[in-house]
Amino acid sequence: MKCISVYTNSFELFSDIYEQVLSSPPEENEDIVVEGVTVSGSGDVPDQYIERMRQKPEVVVMREKERNIMILQHGNVFEICLPSDDEEIA
């Protein structure tokens, strides 16, 4: 899965910029600023990473079923995990 890191601890701010980040995501290893928030293209993450993170009590897991997007929130970062180009979007 492709991962995008959004550096904020504000769910409200994250929600406000979420669709904007998805419509024009940063490239891998690229940082962009959206409404004052740093957004980074973190590259691909293995499915095992997501499973490990889901088991940690300090990680909030959200899922957008329609687009098969997983959102992990921990500390001051939200990680948006999207299906890679070669993965089928459910």
C-alpha positions in Angstrom: 0.0 0.0 0.0 1.1 3.5 -0.7 1.4 5.7 2.4 1.0 9.5 2.8 1.9 11.0 6.2 0.0 14.1 7.4 1.7 15.8 10.3 -1.0 17.1 12.6 -2.6 15.9 15.8 -5.9 17.8 15.0 -8.5 15.5 13.6 -10.6 18.5 12.5 -7.7 19.9 10.5 -6.9 16.5 9.0 -10.6 16.1 8.0 -10.6 19.5 6.4 -7.6 18.7 4.1 -8.2 15.0 3.6 -9.8 15.2 0.1 -7.4 17.8 -1.0 -4.4 15.5 -0.1 -6.0 12.6 -1.9 -6.7 14.6 -5.0 -3.1 15.7 -5.4 -0.9 13.5 -3.2 2.8 14.2 -2.9 5.3 11.9 -4.7 7.4 9.5 -2.8 9.9 11.3 -0.6 8.3 14.7 -1.4 7.0 17.1 1.2 4.2 19.6 0.4 2.3 22.0 2.7 -1.5 22.0 2.6 -3.1 24.7 4.7 -0.1 25.0 6.9 0.2 21.2 7.4 3.2 19.2 6.2 2.2 16.2 4.0 4.8 13.7 3.0 4.8 10.9 0.4 6.1 8.0 2.5 6.3 5.4 -0.3 5.0 1.9 -0.1 4.4 0.1 3.2 3.9 -3.7 3.6 0.6 -5.1 4.8 2.5 -6.4 7.8 3.2 -2.8 8.9 -0.5 -2.0 8.9 -1.3 -5.2 10.9 1.4 -4.4 13.5 0.2 -0.8 13.9 -3.4 -2.0 14.3 -2.4 -4.0 17.3 -0.9 -1.1 19.2 -3.2 0.5 21.8 -2.0 4.0 21.0 -2.9 3.8 17.3 -6.4 4.8 16.1 -7.4 2.9 13.0 -10.0 4.3 10.6 -11.1 2.7 7.3 -12.8 4.1 4.3 -14.4 1.0 2.8 -15.5 2.4 -0.6 -12.0 3.3 -1.6 -10.2 0.7 0.5 -8.2 3.4 2.3 -6.8 2.8 5.8 -6.0 5.7 8.1 -3.7 5.3 11.1 -3.5 8.1 13.7 -0.8 8.0 16.3 1.0 10.8 18.1 1.2 13.9 15.8 0.7 12.1 12.5 -2.0 10.6 10.4 -1.0 8.0 7.9 -3.2 7.5 4.9 -2.6 4.1 3.4 -3.9 3.8 -0.2 -4.0 0.7 -2.5 -1.0 0.7 -4.7 -1.5 1.1 -8.5 -1.2 -2.6 -8.9 -3.7 -3.4 -6.1 -7.4 -3.4 -7.0 -9.5 -0.7 -5.4 -12.5 -2.3 -3.8 
